[in-house]
Amino acid sequence: MRTSIATVCLSGTLDQKLAAASEAGFDGVEIFEPDLIASPESPEAIRARADELGLSLDLYQPFRDFEGVGPDLLEHNLRRAGAKFSLMNRLGIETMLLCSNVATARSGDEQLAATQLRELGELAERFGVRVAYEALAWGRFVDDYEQAARIVRLADHPRIGVCLDSFHILSRGHDPQAIETIPADKIFFVQLADAPILSMDVLSWSRHHRLFPGEGGFDLAAFMGHLVRTGYDGPISLEIFNDTFRQSDAASTAVDARRSLRLLEDETRAWLGRSSRGRTEQMTARPLPVVEPPADINYVELRTDAIDEMRTLLAQLGFAAHGRHRTKSVELWSQGAARMVLGRPETQPPPPTVAGIGLSVSNPDAALRRATDLFAPEIHRSEGPGDESLVGVRAPDGSEVFFGLEGSTEPKWVREFPVPDQPGAELVERVDHINLAQPWQHFDAGVLFFHSVLDLRSQPSMEVAAPVGLVRSQVLRAADGVVRIALNLVPSGAHDDAILPQHIAFASTDVLALARQARERGFHPLDIPANYYDDIEARFDIEASLLAELKELNVMYDRDEAGEFLHFYTQAIGTVFLEVVERRDGYEGYGALNAPVRLAAQYQQRRDAEGVPA
């Protein structure tokens, strides 16, 4: 599969975009016309630079509002096209994207459109170039790829073909199966984009909310499977209009883009394998190593200067102190299968942060190979004599993910720490979930990373009201629900008050007992306002004695059709806090209705700590 990316996907100058695409391993690029116009380099210099970087220039785009017009405007449009064809010759580009008319067409007659495209084909013949006709989802008369293919067939010119764009097809709910009816030699170009499933006008959806494959809700494996069946062997190109990508580091975005295509190729191979007419010979990359989702989160590493505060908090919650690692400047705390590694930050003065997670997997080497095949950078754990060999990679936000072998009741690396003098309490079983605040430029990349590398499945995203605005949250989880990672979006340009805390949630067998024991050890939870308990009393049929206990201990409550959810929060230490949860009778949620109350309470706690007047 030849990979390509439109320069509109990346930030920076045209030269920076080309360099980022090359470094990420793309075969070619689409030149987005505004990028060329803004470049100080001549077309010949751009062509030479692409050659130097090992990139083909695959497409010049876009050319707009050509067909369905009157004779005078057609003559003008042909003159415009001739100038662009001459420019393409200078660039060495053989194919131009022609979008279906959205502004100047006065007729939807398909025969007229075909006749005018045939004239365009005759002009293209003189320059030795081709035209790929694309049905825009908001085209005035042509907004369906089957209609575009029909017009191309009527035009009957070797220089006129179609461009298939997954966004324009899938956003309108068109069935991609009909792609198989288009002859491969008439498919001149293919553009891919994923997107969240939104209810909004399609033009705004397209211009601001496209995503790389695997980051949204479209079934792109099926789209690609139908395409492969045609025998198409041209470039597969990403065309992503996204405000965040255009502000993010081009090199990081390009790597994320390649990861998305690598995953999609593997998912397409699987889709074809399930098909009765599967053909996978065009899937040129070797299959990704098949891995089972992680069995559990066997540790969370927290780096903070507030070590003493975190020690006190963990002790109040009943965790046992193992002490310091025999060779490293970190210490271990545990209760049940929940383990916290504490260390000081390597640079100053960062806020407390979740720096790494350890995952138990059936085959650590296969998990590492899959991650590196998906362009995750490998990282190496410094090891002393007798230390367990752990393999790991770096996530897009800079945190570390290490893979250890599952199967034993206790990971071997735990023996690198002293045995605790006193065992921990037995009310916490394991890590229930980790909630990671993601900088605005890493959120979508984080979703793709955890989905592709760890085979975690995205749950529907949601927005939660906070004092600083709406917070977007996306949960990724294993099928059995043991491993759950929630990503929260920190908005672009957020001021200090808008910093979202990260948190680690522990699964407990009895939250109320743990909360009471913790209070006896001096613990003070996050204060929950009395208005909240009045609300849940009205919302749920809760026994008066349970409601009184919840209120006394600052424990929050939720209920769904399956069961109940009890949970409480610690005060934040910097930008990190802990949560303890109890899931009863199959409850699978996270207390979403409680999140605004929690965020408001944390916001107030922070303002109080900073001495900000109410």
Long-range contacts (C-beta under 8 A, 24 or more apart in sequence): 1-236, 1-261, 1-265, 1-282, 1-283, 1-284, 1-285, 2-27, 2-28, 2-233, 2-234, 2-235, 2-236, 3-27, 3-28, 3-235, 3-236, 3-237, 3-258, 3-261, 4-28, 4-29, 4-30, 4-56, 4-58, 4-59, 4-235, 4-236, 4-237, 4-238, 5-29, 5-30, 5-237, 5-238, 5-254, 5-257, 6-30, 6-32, 6-59, 6-61, 6-191, 6-237, 6-238, 6-239, 6-240, 7-31, 7-32, 7-35, 8-32, 8-34, 8-35, 8-239, 8-240, 8-241, 8-246, 9-238, 9-239, 9-240, 9-242, 9-245, 9-246, 9-253, 9-254, 9-257, 10-245, 10-246, 10-250, 10-253, 10-254, 11-245, 11-246, 11-247, 11-248, 11-249, 11-250, 11-253, 12-250, 13-38, 13-39, 14-38, 14-39, 14-41, 14-46, 15-39, 15-41, 15-49, 16-250, 17-250, 18-46, 18-49, 18-50, 18-53, 18-55, 19-53, 19-250, 20-250, 20-251, 20-253, 20-254, 21-53, 21-55, 21-254, 22-53, 22-54, 22-55, 23-251, 23-254, 24-251, 24-254, 24-255, 24-257, 24-258, 24-375, 25-258, 25-375, 26-55, 26-254, 26-257, 26-258, 27-55, 27-56, 27-235, 28-55, 28-56, 28-57, 28-58, 28-235, 28-237, 29-55, 29-56, 29-57, 29-58, 30-58, 30-59, 30-60, 30-61, 30-97, 30-191, 30-237, 30-239, 31-57, 31-59, 31-60, 31-61, 31-91, 31-93, 32-61, 32-62, 33-60, 33-61, 33-62, 36-91, 42-90, 43-87, 43-90, 43-91, 44-90, 46-91, 47-90, 47-91, 47-92, 50-92, 56-235, 57-91, 57-92, 57-93, 58-93, 58-95, 58-189, 58-235, 58-237, 59-93, 59-95, 59-96, 59-97, 59-132, 59-189, 59-235, 59-237, 60-84, 60-87, 60-88, 60-91, 60-93, 60-95, 60-96, 60-97, 61-96, 61-97, 62-97, 62-98, 62-99, 63-96, 63-97, 63-98, 63-99, 63-131, 64-98, 64-99, 64-101, 64-102, 64-103, 65-99, 65-101, 65-102, 65-103, 65-104, 65-105, 66-98, 66-101, 66-116, 66-117, 66-120, 67-100, 67-101, 67-105, 67-112, 67-113, 67-116, 67-117, 67-142, 67-151, 68-101, 68-104, 68-105, 68-106, 68-107, 68-108, 68-109, 68-112, 68-113, 68-116, 68-140, 68-141, 68-142, 69-101, 69-104, 69-105, 69-106, 69-116, 70-106, 73-104, 74-116, 74-119, 78-119, 78-120, 78-123, 81-120, 81-123, 81-124, 82-123, 82-127, 85-123, 85-124, 85-126, 85-127, 85-129, 86-127, 88-127, 88-129, 89-127, 89-128, 89-129, 93-129, 94-128, 94-129, 94-130, 95-129, 95-130, 95-131, 95-132, 95-188, 95-189, 96-124, 96-129, 96-130, 96-131, 96-132, 97-132, 97-134, 97-163, 97-189, 98-131, 98-132, 98-133, 98-134, 98-163, 99-134, 99-136, 99-139, 100-133, 100-134, 100-135, 100-136, 100-139, 100-140, 100-141, 100-142, 100-143, 100-148, 101-139, 101-140, 101-141, 101-142, 102-136, 102-138, 102-139, 102-140, 103-140, 105-140, 105-141, 107-141, 108-140, 108-141, 108-142, 110-147, 110-150, 110-151, 110-154, 111-154, 113-141, 113-142, 113-151, 113-154, 114-151, 114-152, 114-154, 114-155, 114-156, 115-155, 117-151, 117-152, 117-155, 117-157, 117-160, 118-155, 118-156, 118-157, 118-160, 120-160, 121-155, 121-157, 121-158, 121-159, 121-160, 122-157, 122-159, 124-159, 124-160, 125-158, 125-159, 129-159, 130-159, 130-160, 130-161, 130-188, 131-159, 131-160, 131-161, 131-188, 132-161, 132-162, 132-163, 132-188, 132-189, 133-160, 133-161, 133-162, 133-163, 134-162, 134-163, 134-164, 134-165, 134-168, 134-191, 135-168, 136-168, 137-167, 137-168, 137-171, 137-172, 137-202, 137-203, 137-206, 138-202, 138-203, 138-206, 143-168, 143-172, 144-172, 144-174, 145-169, 145-174, 145-178, 145-179, 146-174, 146-178, 146-181, 149-181, 149-182, 149-186, 152-186, 153-186, 161-185, 161-186, 161-187, 161-188, 161-189, 162-186, 162-187, 162-188, 163-188, 163-189, 163-190, 163-191, 164-189, 164-190, 164-191, 164-227, 165-190, 165-191, 165-192, 165-193, 165-239, 166-191, 166-192, 166-193, 166-194, 166-218, 166-220, 166-223, 167-191, 167-193, 167-195, 167-206, 167-210, 167-218, 167-239, 168-206, 169-223, 170-195, 170-218, 170-219, 170-220, 170-223, 171-195, 171-202, 171-205, 171-206, 172-202, 176-222, 176-223, 176-226, 176-227, 177-226, 179-223, 179-226, 179-227, 179-230, 180-226, 180-229, 180-230, 182-230, 183-230, 184-230, 184-231, 184-232, 184-233, 187-227, 187-230, 187-232, 187-234, 188-234, 189-234, 189-235, 189-237, 190-227, 190-232, 190-234, 190-235, 190-236, 190-237, 191-237, 191-238, 191-239, 192-220, 192-223, 192-224, 192-236, 192-237, 192-238, 192-239, 192-261, 192-264, 193-238, 193-239, 193-240, 193-241, 194-218, 194-220, 194-260, 196-461, 206-241, 207-241, 208-241, 208-242, 208-243, 209-242, 210-239, 210-240, 210-241, 210-242, 211-240, 211-242, 211-444, 212-238, 212-240, 212-256, 212-257, 212-259, 212-260, 212-444, 212-448, 213-238, 213-260, 213-261, 213-263, 213-264, 214-260, 214-263, 214-264, 214-447, 214-448, 214-451, 214-452, 215-260, 215-444, 215-445, 215-447, 215-448, 220-264, 220-267, 221-264, 221-267, 221-268, 221-270, 221-271, 222-271, 224-264, 224-265, 224-267, 224-268, 224-271, 225-268, 225-271, 225-272, 225-275, 225-278, 228-268, 228-272, 228-279, 228-280, 228-282, 228-283, 229-272, 229-277, 229-279, 233-282, 236-261, 242-444, 244-440, 244-441, 244-443, 244-444, 244-492, 247-441, 247-492, 248-441, 249-441, 252-396, 252-441, 252-445, 253-445, 255-375, 256-396, 256-444, 256-445, 256-448, 258-375, 259-374, 259-375, 259-376, 259-448, 259-449, 259-452, 260-448, 260-452, 262-288, 262-373, 262-374, 262-375, 262-452, 263-288, 263-374, 263-448, 263-451, 263-452, 288-370, 288-373, 288-374, 289-363, 289-366, 289-367, 289-369, 289-370, 289-373, 290-366, 291-361, 291-362, 291-363, 291-366, 291-367, 291-370, 291-454, 291-455, 292-361, 292-362, 292-363, 292-455, 293-454, 293-455, 293-456, 293-478, 293-479, 293-480, 293-483, 294-359, 294-360, 294-361, 294-406, 294-454, 294-478, 294-482, 294-483, 295-359, 295-360, 295-361, 295-362, 295-406, 295-482, 295-483, 296-337, 296-359, 296-360, 296-406, 296-430, 296-431, 296-482, 296-483, 297-357, 297-358, 297-359, 297-360, 297-430, 297-431, 297-434, 297-483, 298-337, 298-339, 298-358, 298-359, 298-360, 298-404, 298-411, 299-332, 299-339, 299-340, 299-341, 299-357, 299-358, 299-411, 300-339, 300-340, 300-341, 300-354, 300-356, 300-357, 300-358, 300-431, 300-434, 300-504, 301-330, 301-340, 301-341, 301-342, 301-343, 301-354, 301-355, 301-356, 301-357, 301-358, 301-400, 302-340, 302-341, 302-342, 302-343, 302-352, 302-353, 302-354, 302-355, 302-504, 302-576, 303-342, 303-343, 303-344, 303-345, 303-346, 303-350, 303-352, 303-353, 303-355, 304-342, 304-344, 304-345, 304-352, 304-353, 304-573, 304-574, 304-576, 305-344, 305-345, 305-349, 305-352, 306-352, 306-573, 306-574, 307-342, 307-344, 309-573, 310-340, 310-342, 310-352, 310-573, 311-342, 312-522, 313-523, 313-570, 313-573, 313-578, 314-340, 315-521, 316-518, 316-521, 316-522, 316-523, 317-425, 317-428, 317-506, 317-514, 317-518, 317-523, 317-570, 317-578, 317-580, 318-424, 318-425, 318-427, 318-428, 318-514, 318-517, 318-518, 318-521, 319-424, 319-425, 319-428, 320-420, 320-422, 320-423, 320-424, 321-420, 321-421, 322-414, 322-417, 322-418, 322-419, 322-420, 323-417, 323-418, 323-420, 324-417, 324-418, 325-416, 325-417, 326-384, 326-416, 326-417, 327-384, 327-387, 327-416, 328-382, 328-384, 331-417, 332-414, 332-417, 333-424, 334-414, 334-420, 334-424, 335-424, 335-425, 335-426, 335-427, 335-428, 335-506, 336-424, 336-426, 336-428, 336-429, 336-430, 337-429, 337-430, 337-431, 338-428, 338-429, 338-430, 338-431, 338-506, 338-507, 339-414, 340-504, 351-499, 351-574, 351-575, 351-576, 352-573, 352-574, 352-575, 352-576, 353-399, 353-502, 353-575, 353-576, 354-399, 354-434, 354-436, 354-502, 354-504, 354-576, 355-399, 355-400, 356-392, 356-399, 356-400, 356-401, 356-402, 357-399, 357-400, 357-401, 357-402, 357-434, 358-390, 358-402, 358-403, 358-404, 358-411, 358-413, 359-401, 359-402, 359-403, 359-404, 359-454, 359-483, 360-404, 360-405, 360-406, 360-407, 360-411, 361-403, 361-404, 361-405, 361-406, 362-405, 362-406, 362-407, 364-390, 364-391, 364-403, 364-404, 364-405, 365-391, 367-391, 367-403, 367-453, 368-392, 368-393, 368-403, 370-453, 371-401, 371-453, 374-452, 374-453, 376-449, 376-453, 384-416, 386-416, 387-413, 387-416, 388-412, 388-413, 388-416, 393-453, 395-446, 395-449, 395-450, 396-442, 396-445, 396-446, 396-449, 397-436, 397-438, 397-439, 397-442, 397-446, 399-436, 401-453, 401-454, 425-514, 425-517, 426-509, 427-508, 427-509, 427-510, 427-513, 427-514, 427-517, 428-506, 428-507, 428-508, 428-514, 428-580, 429-506, 429-507, 429-508, 429-509, 430-482, 430-506, 430-507, 431-504, 431-505, 431-506, 431-507, 432-484, 432-505, 432-506, 432-507, 432-579, 432-581, 432-583, 433-475, 433-477, 433-484, 433-485, 433-486, 433-505, 433-590, 434-484, 434-485, 434-486, 434-502, 434-503, 434-504, 434-505, 435-486, 435-487, 435-488, 435-502, 435-503, 435-504, 435-505, 436-485, 436-486, 436-487, 436-488, 436-502, 437-488, 437-490, 437-499, 437-500, 437-501, 437-502, 437-575, 438-487, 438-488, 438-489, 438-490, 439-490, 440-489, 440-490, 440-491, 440-492, 440-493, 440-494, 441-492, 443-472, 443-474, 443-487, 443-489, 443-490, 446-487, 447-474, 447-476, 447-487, 450-476, 450-485, 450-487, 451-476, 454-483, 456-483, 456-485, 462-592, 464-592, 464-595, 464-596, 464-599, 465-596, 465-599, 466-500, 466-596, 466-599, 466-600, 466-603, 467-497, 467-599, 467-600, 467-603, 468-494, 468-497, 468-498, 468-603, 469-498, 471-500, 471-595, 471-599, 473-595, 475-590, 481-588, 486-590, 497-603, 497-606, 497-607, 499-575, 500-575, 501-572, 501-575, 501-576, 501-577, 501-602, 502-575, 502-576, 503-569, 503-576, 503-577, 503-578, 503-579, 504-576, 504-578, 504-579, 505-567, 505-578, 505-579, 505-580, 505-581, 506-578, 506-579, 506-580, 506-581, 507-581, 507-582, 507-583, 508-580, 508-581, 508-582, 509-582, 510-582, 511-555, 511-566, 511-567, 511-568, 511-580, 511-581, 511-582, 512-549, 512-550, 512-553, 512-555, 512-566, 514-580, 515-553, 515-554, 515-555, 515-568, 515-580, 516-553, 519-553, 523-570, 524-571, 525-553, 525-554, 525-555, 525-568, 525-569, 525-570, 525-571, 526-554, 526-568, 526-569, 526-570, 526-571, 526-572, 526-577, 526-598, 526-601, 526-602, 526-605, 527-554, 527-601, 527-605, 528-554, 528-556, 528-597, 528-598, 528-601, 529-597, 529-601, 532-556, 532-594, 532-597, 556-591, 556-594, 556-597, 556-598, 557-591, 557-594, 558-587, 558-589, 558-591, 558-592, 558-593, 558-594, 559-587, 560-587, 560-588, 560-589, 562-586, 562-587, 562-588, 563-587, 565-589, 565-590, 565-591, 567-591, 567-594, 569-598, 569-601, 569-602, 571-605, 572-602, 572-605, 572-606, 577-602
